[in-house]
Amino acid sequence: MVDIVDKKTRSRMMSGIRGKDTSPELLVRRFLHDAGFRYRLHVPHLPGKPDIVLPKYRAVVEVRGCFWHQHAGCRYAYVPKSRPEFWLPKLRSNVLRDRRQSATLKQSGWRLFEVWECSLDPLLLKRLVREIKRDPRKRSQKIATPLRSLKRRT
């Protein structure tokens, strides 16, 4: 499929995509701050420099973009029709990198919470706050492992 814009325009558009301080990330940070949490951003000594680190709770919050991190079953997690030979390996490597970094964080004793941009809403963020505050030593067997993905329940 042919791109609908010229190379210069496409380059300018792609350069505007941010890796840090994205709108969904800022929304989550603002909500956590309003809920009384204090956190660190992009801590360099942790695998993958997680978006939000809450040392007091030994918790990490990763705000994931559905396209870039290929959110399973999400309508925003597609592979572009133009240049699939470029996009497929790139998107797969993003997913594999996320899995490696998540496993390393969990092995180090961190609780990991993934928040997907497609499911951001106040109910999800309130649930995130409850899960972060919950003492992992006092958890019942039903919720013994941290949420892998906080998604809106339908």
C-alpha positions as a Markdown table, in Angstrom:
| # | Residue | x | y | z |
|---|---|---|---|---|
| 1 | Met | 0.0 | 0.0 | 0.0 |
| 2 | Val | 1.3 | 3.5 | -0.9 |
| 3 | Asp | 1.6 | 6.0 | 1.9 |
| 4 | Ile | -0.9 | 8.9 | 1.5 |
| 5 | Val | 1.6 | 11.6 | 2.6 |
| 6 | Asp | 5.1 | 12.4 | 1.2 |
| 7 | Lys | 8.3 | 11.2 | 3.0 |
| 8 | Lys | 9.0 | 14.6 | 4.6 |
| 9 | Thr | 5.5 | 14.9 | 6.1 |
| 10 | Arg | 5.6 | 11.3 | 7.3 |
| 11 | Ser | 9.0 | 12.0 | 8.9 |
| 12 | Arg | 7.7 | 15.1 | 10.7 |
| 13 | Met | 4.6 | 13.2 | 11.9 |
| 14 | Met | 6.7 | 10.2 | 13.2 |
| 15 | Ser | 9.2 | 12.5 | 15.0 |
| 16 | Gly | 6.3 | 14.0 | 17.0 |
| 17 | Ile | 5.6 | 10.6 | 18.6 |
| 18 | Arg | 6.9 | 10.8 | 22.2 |
| 19 | Gly | 8.4 | 8.1 | 24.3 |
| 20 | Lys | 8.1 | 9.9 | 27.6 |
| 21 | Asp | 5.5 | 12.2 | 29.0 |
| 22 | Thr | 2.7 | 11.0 | 26.7 |
| 23 | Ser | -0.9 | 12.1 | 27.3 |
| 24 | Pro | -1.9 | 8.7 | 28.8 |
| 25 | Glu | 1.2 | 8.7 | 31.1 |
| 26 | Leu | 0.5 | 12.3 | 32.2 |
| 27 | Leu | -3.1 | 11.4 | 33.0 |
| 28 | Val | -2.1 | 8.4 | 35.2 |
| 29 | Arg | 0.6 | 10.5 | 36.9 |
| 30 | Arg | -1.8 | 13.3 | 37.7 |
| 31 | Phe | -4.3 | 10.8 | 39.1 |
| 32 | Leu | -1.8 | 9.0 | 41.3 |
| 33 | His | -0.4 | 12.4 | 42.6 |
| 34 | Asp | -4.0 | 13.5 | 43.4 |
| 35 | Ala | -4.5 | 10.2 | 45.3 |
| 36 | Gly | -1.5 | 11.1 | 47.5 |
| 37 | Phe | 1.2 | 8.9 | 45.9 |
| 38 | Arg | 4.7 | 10.1 | 45.4 |
| 39 | Tyr | 6.7 | 8.4 | 42.8 |
| 40 | Arg | 9.9 | 8.5 | 40.7 |
| 41 | Leu | 9.9 | 8.7 | 36.9 |
| 42 | His | 12.0 | 6.6 | 34.5 |
| 43 | Val | 14.4 | 5.2 | 37.1 |
| 44 | Pro | 17.5 | 4.3 | 35.1 |
| 45 | His | 18.7 | 1.4 | 37.3 |
| 46 | Leu | 15.5 | -0.6 | 36.8 |
| 47 | Pro | 15.0 | -2.7 | 33.7 |
| 48 | Gly | 13.4 | -0.7 | 30.9 |
| 49 | Lys | 13.4 | 2.6 | 32.9 |
| 50 | Pro | 9.7 | 2.1 | 34.0 |
| 51 | Asp | 7.3 | 5.0 | 33.5 |
| 52 | Ile | 6.3 | 5.3 | 37.2 |
| 53 | Val | 8.1 | 3.8 | 40.2 |
| 54 | Leu | 6.5 | 3.8 | 43.6 |
| 55 | Pro | 9.4 | 2.7 | 45.9 |
| 56 | Lys | 7.3 | 2.8 | 49.1 |
| 57 | Tyr | 4.9 | 0.2 | 47.7 |
| 58 | Arg | 7.6 | -1.6 | 45.7 |
| 59 | Ala | 5.4 | -1.1 | 42.6 |
| 60 | Val | 6.0 | -0.1 | 39.0 |
| 61 | Val | 3.3 | 1.3 | 36.7 |
| 62 | Glu | 3.9 | 1.0 | 33.0 |
| 63 | Val | 1.6 | 3.0 | 30.8 |
| 64 | Arg | 1.5 | 1.1 | 27.5 |
| 65 | Gly | 0.5 | 2.5 | 24.1 |
| 66 | Cys | -1.7 | -0.1 | 22.4 |
| 67 | Phe | -0.1 | 0.3 | 18.9 |
| 68 | Trp | 3.6 | 0.3 | 20.0 |
| 69 | His | 3.2 | -2.5 | 22.6 |
| 70 | Gln | 0.7 | -4.5 | 20.6 |
| 71 | His | -2.2 | -4.8 | 23.1 |
| 72 | Ala | -3.7 | -8.2 | 22.4 |
| 73 | Gly | -7.2 | -8.0 | 21.1 |
| 74 | Cys | -7.2 | -4.2 | 20.9 |
| 75 | Arg | -8.4 | -2.4 | 17.8 |
| 76 | Tyr | -5.5 | 0.0 | 18.0 |
| 77 | Ala | -2.9 | -2.8 | 17.9 |
| 78 | Tyr | -2.6 | -3.3 | 14.2 |
| 79 | Val | 0.3 | -3.7 | 11.8 |
| 80 | Pro | 0.5 | -1.0 | 9.2 |
| 81 | Lys | -0.2 | -2.2 | 5.6 |
| 82 | Ser | 2.7 | -0.2 | 4.3 |
| 83 | Arg | 6.2 | -1.7 | 4.9 |
| 84 | Pro | 5.1 | -4.7 | 7.0 |
| 85 | Glu | 8.6 | -6.1 | 6.6 |
| 86 | Phe | 9.8 | -3.2 | 8.8 |
| 87 | Trp | 6.8 | -3.0 | 11.2 |
| 88 | Leu | 6.3 | -6.7 | 12.0 |
| 89 | Pro | 9.9 | -7.3 | 13.5 |
| 90 | Lys | 9.8 | -3.9 | 15.2 |
| 91 | Leu | 6.5 | -4.5 | 17.0 |
| 92 | Arg | 7.4 | -8.1 | 17.9 |
| 93 | Ser | 10.7 | -6.9 | 19.4 |
| 94 | Asn | 8.8 | -4.3 | 21.5 |
| 95 | Val | 6.6 | -7.0 | 22.9 |
| 96 | Leu | 9.5 | -9.4 | 23.6 |
| 97 | Arg | 11.4 | -6.6 | 25.3 |
| 98 | Asp | 8.4 | -5.8 | 27.4 |
| 99 | Arg | 8.1 | -9.4 | 28.5 |
| 100 | Arg | 11.8 | -9.6 | 29.4 |
| 101 | Gln | 11.8 | -6.4 | 31.4 |
| 102 | Ser | 8.5 | -7.4 | 33.2 |
| 103 | Ala | 10.0 | -10.8 | 34.2 |
| 104 | Thr | 13.2 | -9.2 | 35.5 |
| 105 | Leu | 11.2 | -6.6 | 37.5 |
| 106 | Lys | 9.0 | -9.4 | 39.0 |
| 107 | Gln | 12.0 | -11.5 | 39.8 |
| 108 | Ser | 13.5 | -8.5 | 41.6 |
| 109 | Gly | 10.5 | -8.3 | 43.9 |
| 110 | Trp | 8.6 | -5.4 | 42.2 |
| 111 | Arg | 4.9 | -5.5 | 41.6 |
| 112 | Leu | 4.1 | -4.6 | 38.0 |
| 113 | Phe | 0.9 | -2.9 | 36.9 |
| 114 | Glu | 0.3 | -2.3 | 33.2 |
| 115 | Val | -2.2 | 0.3 | 32.2 |
| 116 | Trp | -3.2 | 0.3 | 28.5 |
| 117 | Glu | -4.1 | 3.6 | 26.8 |
| 118 | Cys | -7.4 | 2.2 | 25.4 |
| 119 | Ser | -8.8 | 1.4 | 28.8 |
| 120 | Leu | -8.0 | 4.6 | 30.7 |
| 121 | Asp | -11.0 | 5.8 | 32.7 |
| 122 | Pro | -11.6 | 6.9 | 36.3 |
| 123 | Leu | -12.8 | 3.5 | 37.4 |
| 124 | Leu | -9.7 | 1.8 | 36.2 |
| 125 | Leu | -7.5 | 4.4 | 37.9 |
| 126 | Lys | -9.4 | 4.0 | 41.2 |
| 127 | Arg | -8.8 | 0.3 | 40.9 |
| 128 | Leu | -5.1 | 0.8 | 40.2 |
| 129 | Val | -4.9 | 2.9 | 43.4 |
| 130 | Arg | -6.5 | 0.2 | 45.5 |
| 131 | Glu | -4.2 | -2.5 | 44.1 |
| 132 | Ile | -1.1 | -0.4 | 44.7 |
| 133 | Lys | -2.1 | 0.3 | 48.3 |
| 134 | Arg | -3.0 | -3.3 | 49.0 |
| 135 | Asp | -0.3 | -5.0 | 51.1 |
| 136 | Pro | 1.0 | -8.0 | 49.1 |
| 137 | Arg | 1.6 | -10.0 | 52.3 |
| 138 | Lys | -2.1 | -9.7 | 53.4 |
| 139 | Arg | -3.6 | -10.6 | 50.0 |
| 140 | Ser | -6.0 | -13.5 | 49.8 |
| 141 | Gln | -5.3 | -16.4 | 47.5 |
| 142 | Lys | -7.8 | -15.2 | 44.9 |
| 143 | Ile | -5.7 | -12.1 | 44.1 |
| 144 | Ala | -2.3 | -13.5 | 45.1 |
| 145 | Thr | -0.6 | -12.2 | 41.9 |
| 146 | Pro | -0.6 | -8.6 | 40.8 |
| 147 | Leu | -2.8 | -7.7 | 37.9 |
| 148 | Arg | -1.0 | -8.2 | 34.6 |
| 149 | Ser | -3.2 | -5.8 | 32.8 |
| 150 | Leu | -5.8 | -3.4 | 34.3 |
| 151 | Lys | -8.6 | -3.5 | 31.8 |
| 152 | Arg | -12.1 | -2.2 | 32.2 |
| 153 | Arg | -14.5 | -4.9 | 33.2 |
| 154 | Thr | -17.6 | -5.1 | 31.0 |
